[in-house]
Amino acid sequence: MEQAGNIVSRIEEKVLELLDRHRKLKHECADLRTRNAELLALIESQKIEISDFKEQIVKLKITKSLTTSKGSIEVKAKIDELLREIDKCVGLLDQ
């Protein structure tokens, strides 16, 4: 009978240990989900920032090319590109 009591107490200890490990892992999982969400938000904000920087680079290149005579070809090409994009948008609005 004493052996049965020992077996039951060991089972109870292992169940308690498993419950404790489960609680800790559940908490860790929640922390990791929160961290993941924070990192995803950071990635999105950095993508927006990169896009803004790319736009600034284009603007700076255009500004620089306007100050030099050899850059006028680049400026004309960029203006043509922008006009084509505007025409596409107008075409979509007309539909």
Order of alpha helices (4+ residues) and beta strands (2+ residues): alpha-alpha
